[in-house]
């Protein structure tokens, strides 16, 4: 069984993507754009995830013997080539916007002896551990401190401007967001999908335990249900996902977002985020 949901909330388009093919499944989530540059009515992040989606689809089925370092280098190179072909001779502001654009990527792919989970940034992967029956979440551990730096700046801005809207808050914390983007994929920074591969030391990859039969990959706009709004636990969410209850989960999430429209109780960078979830039974890949 495979089921999925993806809902965009921006007038500039859904910056989430999901996909699956023989031996692989993934979710992409474009990061909040900070360039203020629109490319044909879309953000640079939208074009980046579009290029990643096309590149991943073209690579299916993946070579199970290909190492992660080689795979990521080749993947980001292909994405860069696609964007350069789409925007040839782009002016400096467009080039900068595309260089700053980033996307979270979580990819579960079949290996020679099981399943590997590659996480760049903040798209959680949930699965039930056959050893103890508990639901576990896999995320990129190296991303959290940079996300927290941005959230701390956001809360400080909110304290200084209690009634500011999200656009105003993002403008107030732009220096912090730009500092974070400057170190993405560098050794001293964090790993993320971009037009250049992450430093190998940053890459978070884990093997799923033997016997895992299903998993769920989601954007942070969907995982908000349990990890921000605390509408239930990861266990509760996984059970709902297994039962194909994605639509009801999303409805509850949107209601929670509307109850806190300015993010005063639950700090976040926008009231509503794009939300995506992909549930896969491993036997069906």
C-alpha positions as CSV (number, residue, x, y, z in Angstrom):
1,X,0.0,0.0,0.0
2,X,1.1,3.5,-0.9
3,X,-0.8,6.6,-0.1
4,X,0.0,10.3,0.0
5,X,-1.2,13.8,0.5
6,X,0.4,17.2,-0.5
7,X,-1.3,20.5,0.0
8,X,0.3,23.8,-0.9
9,X,-0.6,27.1,0.9
10,X,1.3,29.7,-1.0
11,X,0.0,31.8,-3.9
12,X,3.4,31.2,-5.5
13,X,2.9,27.4,-5.6
14,X,3.5,24.3,-3.5
15,X,7.2,24.0,-2.7
16,X,6.8,20.4,-1.5
17,X,7.3,17.4,-3.7
18,X,6.9,13.6,-3.2
19,X,7.9,10.7,-5.3
20,X,8.4,6.9,-5.4
21,X,9.6,4.3,-7.8
22,X,11.1,0.9,-7.7
23,X,13.3,0.8,-4.6
24,X,13.0,4.5,-3.5
25,X,10.7,7.0,-2.0
26,X,11.2,10.7,-1.1
27,X,9.8,14.0,0.1
28,X,11.2,17.4,-0.8
29,X,10.4,20.7,1.0
30,X,11.6,24.0,-0.3
31,X,13.0,26.3,2.4
32,X,11.4,29.7,3.0
33,X,12.6,32.0,0.2
34,X,14.7,35.0,1.4
35,X,15.7,36.5,-2.0
36,X,12.4,38.4,-2.7
37,X,13.1,37.4,-6.4
38,X,10.3,35.9,-8.4
39,X,11.1,33.8,-11.4
40,X,8.1,33.6,-13.7
41,X,5.8,34.0,-10.7
42,X,7.5,31.4,-8.6
43,X,10.2,31.4,-5.9
44,X,13.7,30.2,-6.4
45,X,12.9,27.4,-3.9
46,X,10.0,26.3,-6.1
47,X,12.3,26.0,-9.1
48,X,14.9,24.2,-7.0
49,X,12.5,21.5,-5.8
50,X,11.1,21.2,-9.3
51,X,14.6,20.5,-10.6
52,X,15.3,18.0,-7.7
53,X,12.0,16.2,-8.4
54,X,12.9,15.8,-12.1
55,X,16.4,14.7,-11.4
56,X,15.3,12.1,-8.9
57,X,12.6,10.8,-11.2
58,X,15.1,10.5,-14.1
59,X,17.5,8.5,-11.9
60,X,15.0,5.8,-10.9
61,X,15.7,3.0,-10.4
62,X,18.7,4.0,-8.4
63,X,22.0,2.1,-8.5
64,X,22.0,0.3,-5.2
65,X,25.8,0.1,-5.3
66,X,26.3,3.8,-5.6
67,X,27.8,5.5,-2.5
68,X,26.0,8.3,-0.9
69,X,28.8,10.9,-1.5
70,X,28.8,10.1,-5.3
71,X,25.0,10.1,-5.4
72,X,24.7,13.5,-3.8
73,X,27.4,15.1,-5.9
74,X,25.8,13.7,-9.0
75,X,22.3,14.7,-7.9
76,X,23.2,18.3,-7.1
77,X,25.2,18.6,-10.3
78,X,22.2,17.5,-12.3
79,X,20.0,20.0,-10.5
80,X,22.4,22.8,-11.2
81,X,22.6,21.9,-14.9
82,X,18.8,21.9,-15.1
83,X,18.5,25.3,-13.5
84,X,21.3,26.8,-15.6
85,X,19.5,25.5,-18.7
86,X,16.2,26.9,-17.5
87,X,17.7,30.3,-16.7
88,X,20.6,30.8,-19.0
89,X,22.6,34.1,-18.8
90,X,20.6,34.9,-15.6
91,X,21.3,38.4,-14.1
92,X,23.1,38.5,-10.8
93,X,20.0,38.7,-8.5
94,X,18.6,35.6,-10.1
95,X,21.9,33.7,-9.8
96,X,22.1,34.7,-6.1
97,X,18.5,33.6,-5.5
98,X,19.2,30.2,-7.0
99,X,22.4,29.8,-5.1
100,X,20.6,30.7,-1.8
101,X,17.7,28.4,-2.5
102,X,17.6,25.2,-0.5
103,X,15.3,22.3,0.1
104,X,15.0,19.6,2.8
105,X,15.2,16.1,1.3
106,X,14.5,12.8,2.9
107,X,15.0,9.7,0.7
108,X,14.5,6.1,1.6
109,X,16.2,3.8,-0.9
110,X,16.9,0.1,-1.2
111,X,20.4,-1.1,-0.7
112,X,22.1,-4.4,-1.2
113,X,21.0,-5.6,2.2
114,X,18.1,-3.5,3.4
115,X,16.8,0.1,3.4
116,X,18.8,3.3,3.9
117,X,17.4,6.7,5.0
118,X,19.1,9.8,3.8
119,X,18.0,13.0,5.6
120,X,19.0,16.5,4.6
121,X,17.4,19.1,7.0
122,X,14.0,18.6,8.5
123,X,11.7,16.1,6.8
124,X,11.1,13.4,9.4
125,X,10.8,9.7,8.5
126,X,8.6,7.6,10.8
127,X,8.7,3.8,11.1
128,X,7.8,1.1,13.6
129,X,10.8,-0.6,15.1
130,X,10.2,-4.4,14.9
131,X,12.4,-4.9,18.0
132,X,10.1,-3.2,20.4
133,X,7.0,-2.1,18.4
134,X,7.6,1.6,19.0
135,X,7.4,4.3,16.4
136,X,10.7,6.0,15.8
137,X,11.5,9.3,14.0
138,X,14.6,9.9,11.9
139,X,15.7,13.5,11.3
140,X,18.9,15.2,10.5
141,X,20.5,15.9,13.9
142,X,22.9,18.5,12.5
143,X,20.1,20.9,11.3
144,X,18.4,21.5,14.7
145,X,20.8,24.2,16.0
146,X,20.5,26.3,12.9
147,X,16.7,26.0,13.0
148,X,16.8,27.0,16.6
149,X,18.9,30.0,15.9
150,X,16.3,31.2,13.4
151,X,13.5,30.5,15.8
152,X,15.2,32.4,18.6
153,X,15.6,35.4,16.3
154,X,11.9,35.1,15.4
155,X,10.8,35.1,19.0
156,X,13.0,38.0,19.8
157,X,11.5,39.9,16.8
158,X,8.0,38.9,18.0
159,X,8.8,40.3,21.5
160,X,9.8,43.6,19.9
161,X,6.9,43.8,17.5
162,X,4.0,41.8,19.1
163,X,1.5,42.4,16.3
164,X,3.8,42.2,13.3
165,X,2.7,39.9,10.5
166,X,4.9,37.2,9.2
167,X,6.3,39.2,6.3
168,X,7.5,41.9,8.7
169,X,9.0,39.3,11.1
170,X,10.9,37.7,8.3
171,X,12.3,41.0,7.3
172,X,13.4,41.7,10.9
173,X,15.3,38.4,11.1
174,X,16.7,38.4,7.5
175,X,20.3,38.9,8.7
176,X,20.1,35.6,10.7
177,X,18.5,33.7,7.9
178,X,21.1,34.9,5.5
179,X,23.9,33.9,7.9
180,X,22.4,30.4,8.0
181,X,22.2,30.2,4.2
182,X,25.9,31.3,3.9
183,X,27.0,28.1,5.7
184,X,24.6,25.6,4.1
185,X,26.5,22.5,2.8
186,X,29.8,23.9,4.2
187,X,31.7,21.8,6.8
188,X,30.8,24.3,9.6
189,X,27.2,24.4,8.6
190,X,24.3,22.1,7.8
191,X,23.3,19.7,5.0
192,X,20.5,20.6,2.7
193,X,19.5,20.1,-0.9
194,X,21.0,22.9,-3.1
195,X,22.9,23.4,-6.3
196,X,26.1,22.1,-4.6
197,X,26.4,18.9,-2.5
198,X,26.8,19.0,1.2
199,X,30.2,18.4,2.9
200,X,30.4,14.7,3.5
201,X,30.8,15.1,7.2
202,X,27.4,16.7,7.4
203,X,25.4,13.9,5.7
204,X,23.0,12.0,7.9
205,X,22.3,8.5,6.7
206,X,20.9,5.6,8.7
207,X,19.8,2.0,7.9
208,X,16.3,1.0,8.8
209,X,16.3,-2.0,11.2
210,X,15.7,-5.3,9.5
211,X,12.1,-6.2,9.5
212,X,10.6,-2.7,9.0
213,X,7.6,-3.2,6.8
214,X,6.4,0.4,6.3
215,X,7.5,4.0,6.7
216,X,6.1,7.6,6.4
217,X,8.1,10.5,5.0
218,X,6.7,14.0,5.6
219,X,7.6,17.7,5.3
220,X,7.9,19.7,8.5
221,X,4.6,21.4,7.5
222,X,2.9,18.1,8.1
223,X,5.0,16.9,11.1
224,X,3.8,20.1,12.9
225,X,0.8,18.0,13.9
226,X,3.0,16.2,16.5
227,X,6.2,18.1,16.9
228,X,4.9,21.7,17.2
229,X,1.2,21.7,18.0
230,X,1.4,18.5,20.0
231,X,-2.0,17.3,18.7
232,X,-0.7,13.8,19.5
233,X,2.5,11.8,19.5
234,X,4.5,10.4,16.7
235,X,3.0,7.1,17.6
236,X,-0.5,8.5,17.3
237,X,0.3,10.1,13.9
238,X,1.8,6.9,12.5
239,X,-1.3,5.0,13.5
240,X,-3.5,7.5,11.7
241,X,-1.3,7.5,8.6
242,X,-1.4,3.7,8.5
243,X,-5.2,3.9,8.5
244,X,-5.2,6.4,5.5
245,X,-6.4,9.2,7.8
246,X,-4.2,11.8,6.2
247,X,-7.1,14.2,5.2
248,X,-8.5,14.3,8.8
249,X,-5.0,14.9,10.2
250,X,-4.5,17.8,7.8
251,X,-7.8,19.3,8.8
252,X,-6.9,19.2,12.5
253,X,-3.5,20.8,11.7
254,X,-5.1,23.6,9.7
255,X,-7.5,24.3,12.5
256,X,-4.7,24.5,15.0
257,X,-2.8,26.9,12.8
258,X,-5.9,29.1,12.5
259,X,-6.3,29.2,16.3
260,X,-2.8,30.8,16.6
261,X,-2.7,32.9,13.4
262,X,0.4,35.0,14.4
263,X,2.4,32.2,15.9
264,X,2.5,33.7,19.3
265,X,1.8,30.4,21.1
266,X,3.5,28.1,18.6
267,X,6.4,30.1,16.9
268,X,6.8,29.4,13.2
269,X,7.8,31.3,10.1
270,X,4.4,31.3,8.4
271,X,0.8,30.7,9.6
272,X,0.2,27.8,7.1
273,X,3.0,25.8,5.6
274,X,2.9,23.4,2.6
275,X,2.1,20.0,4.1
276,X,3.1,16.6,2.5
277,X,3.1,13.0,3.7
278,X,4.0,9.8,1.9
279,X,3.3,6.4,3.4
280,X,4.8,3.4,1.8
281,X,4.7,-0.3,2.6
282,X,8.2,-1.5,1.7
283,X,6.9,-4.6,-0.2
284,X,5.2,-2.2,-2.7
285,X,8.5,-0.5,-3.7
